[in-house]
Amino acid sequence: MPIHALELRPLEHSDLEEFIDLQRNALEHAPELFGSDYDWVQSLSILNIEQRFSKYQSYPTNFILGAFDQSDGLVGMVGFSCDHHSSKLRHKARVWSMFVLPDYRGKGLATMLMESIIDTAHNVLDCEQIQLSVSTQNVASYSLYLRLGFTVYGTELHALKVGSEYVDEYLMVKFLRR
C-alpha cells in the first residue's frame, strides 16, 4: 500500500476497538518502548479503558493521531498533549506512544505522523517546544526524532523496568520558536 493512500486523523470514540487492538499489539511486542504495561492494560475494565480513551478526544490539545489504511484499519498512532489552559505550561507540548505496525515501518509513516503533530503544535496551538522521551535502545525512533530536529537534553537512567532489565530513555526537545 502506498504511504500516500493512508489517512491521518485524530482518533474518535468509534475508533476505540481498533485503538485497543493496536495498543495491545504495541505493548505485547515492544514492552520496552512504553510506560504502560500489557498485563495492566489487559486487567482494565472496558469502562475504564473508555474513560481513559475519552481523555484523548480533545483535538487539538490532547489527542491520539491515527494512521488508517483502507484495508487494514488503524496501523499507526502517536499521542499528543498540551496543557493549553495553563498560562505557565501552554508554551510546551508532549508527544508519547508512537507506534507503527511492522508491515508499515520504513515507509515514512512515522515521519508523516510526527510532521502532522509538529504542524499542529506550531501552527494551531502556537507552542514553542515539543518534548518526548525515547528508549536509548530504539535506534529507529531516535534517528527519526533527530532528523526532525529534536535534540537530547538529558538521559533518564532506569526510566523503565521490563522484567529484570532496565531501560534508559533520552529526553528530547524540538524548539519551534525561541
BAKOLLUM-243037 format. One record per residue: x negated, y, z of N, C-alpha, C, O in turn; residue in one letter; residue number from 1. Coordinates in nm, 3 decimals. Atoms other than C-alpha are relative to their C-alpha. Layout:
N
    neast   nnorth      nup   caeast  canorth     caup    ceast   cnorth      cup    oeast   onorth      oup  residuo  num
        X        Y        Z        X        Y        Z        X        Y        Z        X        Y        Z        a  NUM
...
END
This chain:
178
    neast   nnorth      nup   caeast  canorth     caup    ceast   cnorth      cup    oeast   onorth      oup  residuo  num
   -0.086   -0.118    0.000    0.000    0.000    0.000   -0.089    0.123    0.000   -0.174    0.138    0.088        m    1
    0.078   -0.124    0.000   -0.149    0.336   -0.097    0.031    0.083    0.124    0.146    0.091    0.168        p    2
   -0.016   -0.076   -0.124   -0.205    0.556    0.205    0.096    0.118   -0.019    0.163    0.157    0.076        i    3
   -0.089   -0.115    0.022   -0.013    0.845    0.044    0.148   -0.040    0.001    0.235    0.047    0.005        h    4
   -0.139    0.045   -0.002    0.303    0.630    0.043    0.054   -0.014    0.142    0.171   -0.048    0.161        a    5
   -0.045    0.007   -0.138    0.319    0.636    0.422    0.067    0.129    0.044    0.035    0.237   -0.006        l    6
   -0.068   -0.116   -0.055    0.548    0.870    0.613   -0.052    0.025    0.141   -0.055   -0.066    0.223        e    7
    0.038   -0.041   -0.135    0.417    1.059    0.916    0.111    0.085    0.057    0.159    0.179   -0.006        l    8
   -0.102   -0.080   -0.067    0.672    1.188    1.164    0.000   -0.033    0.149   -0.042   -0.142    0.189        r    9
   -0.013    0.029   -0.143    0.732    1.221    1.539    0.099   -0.115    0.022    0.202   -0.123   -0.046        p   10
   -0.090    0.110   -0.030    0.890    0.908    1.685    0.128    0.054    0.063    0.128    0.151    0.139        l   11
   -0.132   -0.035   -0.051    1.260    0.931    1.764    0.052   -0.117    0.083   -0.008   -0.225    0.083        e   12
   -0.056    0.106   -0.085    1.478    0.730    2.002    0.026   -0.128   -0.080    0.008   -0.238   -0.028        h   13
   -0.029    0.117    0.084    1.574    0.499    1.713   -0.125   -0.082   -0.033   -0.114   -0.193   -0.085        s   14
    0.126    0.070    0.027    1.205    0.401    1.680   -0.051   -0.079    0.121   -0.160   -0.136    0.116        d   15
    0.047    0.061   -0.124    1.185    0.257    2.033   -0.047   -0.144   -0.018   -0.156   -0.178    0.029        l   16
    0.039    0.141    0.015    1.176   -0.112    1.934   -0.132   -0.014   -0.076   -0.218   -0.093   -0.037        e   17
    0.126    0.007    0.077    0.902   -0.056    1.675   -0.117    0.053    0.084   -0.228    0.001    0.076        e   18
    0.104   -0.052   -0.088    0.707    0.152    1.926   -0.043   -0.105    0.102   -0.162   -0.126    0.124        f   19
    0.031    0.104   -0.098    0.730   -0.125    2.187   -0.086   -0.108   -0.064   -0.185   -0.152   -0.004        i   20
    0.077    0.103    0.068    0.602   -0.379    1.935   -0.143    0.046   -0.029   -0.238   -0.028   -0.007        d   21
    0.134   -0.051    0.033    0.311   -0.159    1.824   -0.082    0.020    0.127   -0.202   -0.010    0.129        l   22
    0.071   -0.021   -0.126    0.220   -0.066    2.182   -0.048   -0.133    0.057   -0.162   -0.144    0.101        q   23
    0.039    0.132   -0.050    0.218   -0.431    2.288   -0.114   -0.058   -0.082   -0.208   -0.117   -0.026        r   24
    0.108    0.046    0.088    0.002   -0.520    1.988   -0.131    0.068    0.039   -0.234    0.003    0.052        n   25
    0.120   -0.076   -0.035   -0.243   -0.245    2.080   -0.056   -0.045    0.134   -0.176   -0.068    0.146        a   26
    0.047    0.035   -0.135   -0.260   -0.337    2.449   -0.049   -0.145    0.007   -0.139   -0.176    0.085        l   27
    0.041    0.141   -0.003   -0.291   -0.710    2.379   -0.132   -0.021   -0.073   -0.216   -0.098   -0.028        e   28
    0.118    0.024    0.083   -0.560   -0.687    2.110   -0.115    0.097    0.022   -0.226    0.072   -0.024        h   29
    0.107   -0.097   -0.025   -0.756   -0.383    2.226    0.015    0.060    0.140    0.027    0.181    0.153        a   30
   -0.025   -0.051   -0.135   -0.717   -0.356    2.605   -0.104    0.100    0.048   -0.075    0.183    0.135        p   31
    0.107   -0.090   -0.043   -1.047   -0.173    2.642    0.017    0.142   -0.054   -0.058    0.232   -0.016        e   32
   -0.019   -0.130    0.062   -0.915    0.120    2.440    0.109    0.085    0.066    0.123    0.203    0.033        l   33
   -0.115   -0.070   -0.054   -0.614    0.217    2.652    0.003   -0.006    0.152   -0.039   -0.104    0.212        f   34
   -0.015   -0.003   -0.145   -0.547    0.320    3.010    0.113   -0.088    0.049    0.108   -0.138    0.161        g   35
   -0.110    0.089   -0.038   -0.223    0.123    3.013   -0.046   -0.146   -0.007   -0.143   -0.179   -0.074        s   36
    0.033    0.141   -0.010   -0.230   -0.248    3.086    0.113   -0.083   -0.060    0.230   -0.057   -0.031        d   37
   -0.101    0.083    0.066   -0.049   -0.513    2.879    0.096   -0.063    0.101    0.218   -0.055    0.084        y   38
   -0.086    0.067   -0.098    0.080   -0.706    3.182    0.092    0.098    0.071    0.209    0.067    0.097        d   39
   -0.082   -0.100   -0.066    0.203   -0.390    3.349    0.113    0.045   -0.091    0.228    0.054   -0.048        w   40
   -0.103   -0.043    0.094    0.388   -0.273    3.037    0.103   -0.111   -0.019    0.223   -0.083   -0.030        v   41
   -0.092    0.112    0.015    0.537   -0.622    2.997    0.096   -0.012    0.118    0.208   -0.060    0.102        q   42
   -0.084    0.014   -0.119    0.672   -0.605    3.352    0.106    0.109    0.013    0.195    0.099    0.097        s   43
   -0.096   -0.110   -0.008    0.866   -0.281    3.292    0.137   -0.042   -0.051    0.148   -0.121   -0.145        l   44
   -0.136    0.024    0.050    1.241   -0.295    3.252    0.021    0.083   -0.126   -0.050    0.180   -0.150        s   45
   -0.029   -0.077    0.122    1.390   -0.174    2.925    0.043    0.141    0.036    0.012    0.235   -0.038        i   46
   -0.039   -0.134   -0.045    1.542    0.119    3.116   -0.123    0.083    0.031   -0.130    0.200   -0.008        l   47
    0.123   -0.071   -0.032    1.200    0.216    3.249   -0.076    0.036   -0.127   -0.128    0.147   -0.138        n   48
    0.068   -0.027    0.127    1.049    0.187    2.901    0.072    0.113   -0.075    0.006    0.203   -0.129        i   49
   -0.076   -0.105    0.068    1.330    0.401    2.755   -0.023    0.136    0.065   -0.037    0.237   -0.004        e   50
    0.024   -0.126   -0.071    1.278    0.666    3.024   -0.139    0.054   -0.030   -0.156    0.174   -0.054        q   51
    0.138   -0.043    0.030    0.902    0.676    2.964   -0.009    0.049   -0.144   -0.072    0.151   -0.172        r   52
    0.003   -0.037    0.141    0.953    0.689    2.587    0.070    0.133   -0.024    0.024    0.213   -0.106        f   53
   -0.075   -0.124    0.021    1.207    0.971    2.612   -0.081    0.123    0.041   -0.053    0.233   -0.007        s   54
    0.087   -0.113   -0.037    0.940    1.191    2.777   -0.080    0.049   -0.120   -0.128    0.163   -0.120        k   55
    0.079   -0.036    0.117    0.767    1.191    2.439    0.089    0.028   -0.121    0.055   -0.008   -0.234        y   56
   -0.095   -0.035    0.106    1.062    1.318    2.238    0.015    0.151   -0.009    0.121    0.200   -0.047        q   57
   -0.008   -0.147   -0.004    0.982    1.689    2.266   -0.098    0.064   -0.097   -0.190    0.134   -0.058        s   58
    0.085   -0.063    0.101    0.821    1.789    1.940    0.021    0.151    0.006    0.136    0.194    0.014        y   59
    0.140    0.031    0.029    0.601    1.991    1.912   -0.091   -0.010    0.122   -0.212   -0.022    0.106        p   60
    0.088   -0.007   -0.116    0.476    1.994    2.272   -0.035   -0.134    0.062   -0.139   -0.146    0.126        t   61
    0.024    0.128   -0.066    0.500    1.631    2.384    0.064   -0.109   -0.085    0.185   -0.133   -0.075        n   62
   -0.058    0.095    0.094    0.542    1.360    2.122   -0.101   -0.107   -0.040   -0.220   -0.096   -0.013        f   63
    0.083    0.104    0.060    0.410    1.046    1.958    0.022    0.010   -0.150    0.135    0.000   -0.198        i   64
   -0.007   -0.007    0.145    0.331    1.084    1.590   -0.016   -0.141   -0.055   -0.112   -0.210   -0.023        l   65
    0.004    0.134    0.058    0.405    0.768    1.396   -0.029    0.003   -0.148    0.003    0.099   -0.217        g   66
    0.023    0.022    0.143    0.291    0.641    1.059    0.084   -0.120   -0.041    0.069   -0.229    0.015        a   67
   -0.094    0.103    0.042    0.556    0.438    0.879   -0.027   -0.045   -0.143   -0.042    0.037   -0.233        f   68
    0.009    0.062    0.131    0.514    0.201    0.587    0.140   -0.050   -0.035    0.210   -0.103    0.052        d   69
   -0.136    0.038    0.038    0.832    0.131    0.389    0.030   -0.147    0.028    0.142   -0.181    0.065        q   70
   -0.027    0.142   -0.020    0.791   -0.245    0.419   -0.038   -0.051    0.138    0.026   -0.143    0.190        s   71
    0.049    0.050   -0.128    0.601   -0.288    0.747    0.047    0.080    0.120    0.021    0.040    0.234        d   72
   -0.047   -0.082   -0.112    0.761   -0.014    0.959   -0.113    0.080    0.063   -0.200    0.131   -0.008        g   73
    0.098   -0.080   -0.074    0.551    0.158    1.227   -0.135   -0.071   -0.001   -0.148   -0.181    0.052        l   74
    0.132    0.064    0.016    0.184    0.086    1.150   -0.112    0.078    0.070   -0.225    0.031    0.076        v   75
    0.100   -0.079   -0.070    0.003    0.360    1.342    0.067    0.107    0.084    0.180    0.147    0.058        g   76
   -0.057   -0.103   -0.088    0.053    0.616    1.615   -0.111    0.074    0.072   -0.223    0.025    0.085        m   77
    0.088   -0.077   -0.088   -0.111    0.886    1.822    0.090    0.090    0.085    0.187    0.146    0.036        v   78
   -0.076   -0.083   -0.090    0.020    1.071    2.126   -0.058    0.140    0.011   -0.178    0.159   -0.007        g   79
    0.040   -0.139   -0.011    0.007    1.447    2.178    0.077    0.064    0.115    0.198    0.046    0.128        f   80
   -0.064   -0.072   -0.111    0.077    1.658    2.487   -0.061    0.138    0.016   -0.182    0.156    0.003        s   81
    0.044   -0.137   -0.028    0.058    2.030    2.558    0.096    0.057    0.104    0.217    0.058    0.084        c   82
   -0.082   -0.060   -0.105    0.181    2.193    2.877    0.025    0.146   -0.040   -0.028    0.239    0.021        d   83
   -0.021   -0.131    0.061    0.308    2.486    2.674    0.076    0.098    0.090    0.077    0.218    0.064        h   84
   -0.074   -0.087   -0.091    0.520    2.621    2.959   -0.086    0.056    0.112   -0.042    0.143    0.187        h   85
    0.090   -0.047   -0.105    0.222    2.675    3.188   -0.094    0.107   -0.058   -0.170    0.080   -0.150        s   86
    0.083   -0.109    0.054    0.051    3.010    3.130   -0.149   -0.030    0.014   -0.230    0.022   -0.062        s   87
    0.141    0.030   -0.022   -0.276    2.866    3.263   -0.049   -0.120   -0.080   -0.170   -0.140   -0.093        k   88
    0.041    0.121    0.070   -0.275    2.546    3.058    0.042   -0.005   -0.146    0.000   -0.095   -0.219        l   89
   -0.055    0.009    0.136   -0.096    2.625    2.732   -0.105    0.015   -0.110   -0.076   -0.012   -0.226        r   90
    0.105   -0.017    0.100   -0.425    2.700    2.557   -0.064   -0.132   -0.042   -0.140   -0.135   -0.139        h   91
    0.063    0.127    0.035   -0.521    2.332    2.551    0.104   -0.111   -0.012    0.210   -0.109    0.051        k   92
   -0.087    0.114    0.026   -0.364    2.010    2.430   -0.082   -0.128    0.020   -0.204   -0.124    0.031        a   93
    0.065    0.130   -0.023   -0.441    1.641    2.479    0.052   -0.101   -0.102    0.172   -0.109   -0.129        r   94
   -0.032    0.110    0.091   -0.450    1.353    2.231   -0.025   -0.130    0.074   -0.123   -0.141    0.148        v   95
    0.013    0.128   -0.070   -0.401    0.997    2.356    0.062   -0.112   -0.082    0.144   -0.089   -0.171        w   96
   -0.057    0.124    0.056   -0.323    0.640    2.248   -0.001   -0.007   -0.152    0.101   -0.041   -0.213        s   97
    0.013    0.020    0.145   -0.449    0.644    1.889   -0.009   -0.149   -0.028   -0.089   -0.220    0.034        m   98
    0.007    0.140    0.039   -0.383    0.306    1.729    0.053   -0.016   -0.141    0.157    0.040   -0.176        f   99
   -0.040    0.034    0.136   -0.362    0.179    1.371   -0.014   -0.151   -0.015   -0.116   -0.208    0.024        v  100
    0.007    0.144    0.021   -0.281   -0.181    1.280   -0.121   -0.036   -0.086   -0.157    0.040   -0.176        l  101
    0.122    0.038    0.074   -0.587   -0.370    1.147    0.012    0.005   -0.151   -0.082    0.048   -0.217        p  102
   -0.016   -0.001    0.146   -0.447   -0.406    0.793    0.000    0.141   -0.059   -0.017    0.157   -0.180        d  103
   -0.009   -0.138    0.048   -0.420   -0.026    0.769   -0.125    0.082    0.035   -0.131    0.201    0.006        y  104
    0.123   -0.071   -0.038   -0.766    0.063    0.903   -0.091    0.016   -0.121   -0.086   -0.061   -0.216        r  105
    0.097   -0.024    0.107   -1.037    0.206    0.682    0.061    0.060   -0.124   -0.004    0.063   -0.229        g  106
   -0.069   -0.057    0.117   -0.785    0.372    0.450    0.033    0.147    0.018    0.099    0.207   -0.066        k  107
   -0.024   -0.143   -0.023   -0.774    0.720    0.602    0.124    0.031    0.083    0.156    0.148    0.103        g  108
   -0.122   -0.025   -0.075   -0.458    0.674    0.808   -0.028    0.071    0.132    0.044    0.165    0.168        l  109
    0.033   -0.066   -0.128   -0.621    0.768    1.141   -0.037    0.146   -0.025   -0.002    0.233    0.055        a  110
    0.034   -0.138    0.035   -0.762    1.079    0.972    0.126    0.081   -0.025    0.138    0.194    0.022        t  111
   -0.126   -0.070    0.028   -0.415    1.172    0.845    0.076    0.030    0.129    0.128    0.140    0.146        m  112
   -0.069   -0.021   -0.127   -0.264    1.125    1.192   -0.065    0.114    0.078    0.003    0.203    0.128        l  113
    0.071   -0.102   -0.077   -0.533    1.336    1.358    0.010    0.138   -0.065    0.026    0.238    0.005        m  114
   -0.011   -0.130    0.067   -0.521    1.611    1.094    0.138    0.060    0.022    0.152    0.182    0.037        e  115
   -0.135   -0.049   -0.027   -0.145    1.637    1.145    0.011    0.053    0.142    0.072    0.158    0.165        s  116
    0.001   -0.044   -0.140   -0.193    1.663    1.522   -0.075    0.132    0.014   -0.027    0.224    0.080        i  117
    0.080   -0.123   -0.007   -0.464    1.927    1.481    0.077    0.117   -0.059    0.077    0.227   -0.003        i  118
   -0.080   -0.105    0.065   -0.241    2.125    1.245    0.113    0.047    0.092    0.137    0.167    0.104        d  119
   -0.108   -0.037   -0.093    0.048    2.115    1.494   -0.055    0.082    0.116    0.001    0.186    0.152        t  120
    0.058   -0.072   -0.114   -0.175    2.223    1.783   -0.041    0.141   -0.039   -0.016    0.236    0.035        a  121
    0.053   -0.129    0.042   -0.331    2.506    1.587    0.108    0.094   -0.056    0.121    0.208   -0.012        h  122
   -0.091   -0.086    0.075   -0.056    2.637    1.360    0.141    0.011    0.057    0.209    0.111    0.033        n  123
   -0.133   -0.006   -0.058    0.263    2.555    1.551   -0.005    0.052    0.143    0.075    0.136    0.182        v  124
    0.008   -0.036   -0.142    0.154    2.592    1.915   -0.106    0.105    0.030   -0.108    0.160    0.140        l  125
    0.108   -0.096   -0.019   -0.147    2.822    1.871   -0.092   -0.040    0.116   -0.140    0.045    0.191        d  126
    0.093    0.048   -0.103   -0.355    2.603    2.104   -0.142    0.040   -0.038   -0.175    0.057   -0.155        c  127
    0.139   -0.036    0.021   -0.719    2.693    2.145   -0.092   -0.121   -0.003   -0.200   -0.116   -0.061        e  128
    0.085    0.119   -0.003   -0.853    2.343    2.207    0.084   -0.126    0.015    0.196   -0.123    0.066        q  129
   -0.061    0.132   -0.016   -0.767    1.975    2.190   -0.104   -0.088    0.069   -0.220   -0.092    0.029        i  130
    0.088    0.092   -0.073   -0.914    1.726    2.435    0.046   -0.144   -0.021    0.163   -0.170   -0.047        q  131
   -0.030    0.143    0.007   -0.934    1.348    2.418   -0.112   -0.076    0.068   -0.218   -0.021    0.094        l  132
    0.106    0.088   -0.048   -1.127    1.058    2.561    0.001   -0.123   -0.089    0.105   -0.165   -0.139        s  133
    0.015    0.116    0.087   -1.259    0.761    2.366   -0.104   -0.092    0.060   -0.208   -0.048    0.110        v  134
    0.094    0.099   -0.051   -1.429    0.441    2.472   -0.135    0.013   -0.071   -0.140    0.032   -0.193        s  135
    0.134   -0.006    0.061   -1.805    0.451    2.417   -0.023   -0.120   -0.091   -0.116   -0.119   -0.172        t  136
    0.011    0.119    0.085   -1.758    0.109    2.254    0.077    0.013   -0.131    0.058   -0.066   -0.223        q  137
   -0.087   -0.016    0.117   -1.507    0.238    1.998   -0.069    0.089   -0.104   -0.039    0.207   -0.116        n  138
    0.084   -0.074    0.094   -1.752    0.341    1.727    0.083    0.063   -0.112    0.056    0.176   -0.153        v  139
   -0.080   -0.053    0.111   -1.489    0.386    1.454    0.075    0.127    0.040    0.070    0.226   -0.032        a  140
   -0.075   -0.119   -0.044   -1.271    0.629    1.652   -0.095    0.114    0.037   -0.070    0.229    0.004        s  141
    0.098   -0.101   -0.037   -1.572    0.811    1.794   -0.054    0.071   -0.124   -0.065    0.193   -0.127        y  142
    0.051   -0.058    0.126   -1.709    0.863    1.442    0.106    0.088   -0.066    0.074    0.195   -0.118        s  143
   -0.110   -0.080    0.055   -1.369    0.986    1.322    0.009    0.134    0.071    0.016    0.238    0.006        l  144
   -0.014   -0.123   -0.076   -1.346    1.241    1.601   -0.117    0.095   -0.027   -0.098    0.216   -0.036        y  145
    0.116   -0.084    0.035   -1.699    1.366    1.528    0.019    0.064   -0.137   -0.006    0.183   -0.154        l  146
   -0.023   -0.053    0.136   -1.611    1.404    1.156    0.104    0.111    0.001    0.097    0.203   -0.081        r  147
   -0.106   -0.100   -0.006   -1.305    1.607    1.255   -0.037    0.122    0.085    0.045    0.211    0.107        l  148
    0.049   -0.118   -0.071   -1.515    1.850    1.460    0.007   -0.006    0.151   -0.016    0.095    0.217        g  149
    0.001    0.015   -0.146   -1.478    1.713    1.813   -0.145   -0.016    0.047   -0.228   -0.072   -0.025        f  150
    0.132    0.016   -0.060   -1.783    1.730    2.039    0.015   -0.061    0.140    0.119   -0.047    0.204        t  151
    0.001    0.062   -0.133   -1.873    1.540    2.356   -0.037    0.107    0.102   -0.137    0.177    0.086        v  152
    0.035   -0.091   -0.109   -1.864    1.749    2.673   -0.028   -0.075    0.129   -0.059   -0.014    0.232        y  153
    0.032    0.080   -0.117   -1.913    1.461    2.916    0.026   -0.147   -0.026    0.084   -0.185   -0.128        g  154
   -0.024    0.143    0.005   -1.907    1.089    2.978    0.053   -0.044    0.136   -0.008   -0.018    0.239        t  155
   -0.055    0.053   -0.123   -1.685    0.926    3.236   -0.045   -0.145    0.012   -0.001   -0.231   -0.064        e  156
    0.049    0.136   -0.023   -1.866    0.619    3.366    0.107   -0.082    0.071    0.174   -0.033    0.161        l  157
   -0.098    0.092   -0.059   -1.648    0.321    3.454    0.141    0.058   -0.003    0.217    0.046    0.093        h  158
   -0.132   -0.063    0.015   -1.340    0.505    3.324    0.112   -0.104    0.009    0.219   -0.076    0.065        a  159
   -0.098    0.108   -0.003   -1.154    0.175    3.282   -0.069   -0.127    0.048   -0.191   -0.141    0.037        l  160
    0.052    0.131   -0.037   -1.197   -0.174    3.421    0.092   -0.104   -0.062    0.210   -0.113   -0.026        k  161
   -0.076    0.103    0.068   -1.082   -0.459    3.198   -0.056   -0.134    0.048   -0.167   -0.173    0.012        v  162
    0.053    0.121   -0.065   -1.112   -0.783    3.390   -0.110    0.041    0.095   -0.087    0.119    0.187        g  163
    0.114   -0.036   -0.084   -1.453   -0.759    3.548   -0.097    0.095   -0.070   -0.203    0.127   -0.016        s  164
    0.088   -0.087    0.081   -1.602   -0.534    3.277    0.047    0.146    0.008    0.166    0.175    0.004        e  165
   -0.029   -0.143    0.000   -1.623   -0.156    3.297   -0.013    0.057   -0.141   -0.094    0.011   -0.221        y  166
    0.003   -0.070    0.128   -1.558    0.071    3.000   -0.025    0.148    0.030    0.049    0.210    0.105        v  167
    0.029   -0.142   -0.011   -1.717    0.415    2.980    0.073    0.074   -0.111    0.101    0.017   -0.217        d  168
   -0.069   -0.080    0.102   -1.545    0.696    2.790   -0.071    0.133   -0.021   -0.118    0.197    0.073        e  169
    0.045   -0.134    0.034   -1.669    1.002    2.608    0.118    0.094    0.017    0.229    0.062   -0.025        y  170
   -0.098   -0.107   -0.009   -1.476    1.318    2.694   -0.032    0.096   -0.114   -0.144    0.146   -0.123        l  171
    0.026   -0.079    0.121   -1.436    1.518    2.372    0.096    0.117   -0.009    0.207    0.114    0.045        m  172
   -0.081   -0.119    0.019   -1.303    1.857    2.274   -0.022    0.054   -0.141   -0.132    0.044   -0.196        v  173
    0.009   -0.074    0.126   -1.230    2.041    1.950    0.057    0.138    0.027    0.174    0.152    0.063        k  174
   -0.046   -0.138   -0.018   -1.211    2.417    1.976    0.061    0.048   -0.132   -0.004    0.044   -0.236        f  175
   -0.073   -0.047    0.117   -0.953    2.557    1.734   -0.023    0.148   -0.023   -0.015    0.197   -0.136        l  176
    0.042   -0.142    0.007   -1.048    2.917    1.811   -0.065    0.033    0.133   -0.038   -0.032    0.234        r  177
    0.071   -0.038   -0.124   -1.268    3.086    2.068    0.028    0.144    0.032   -0.023    0.196    0.132        r  178
END
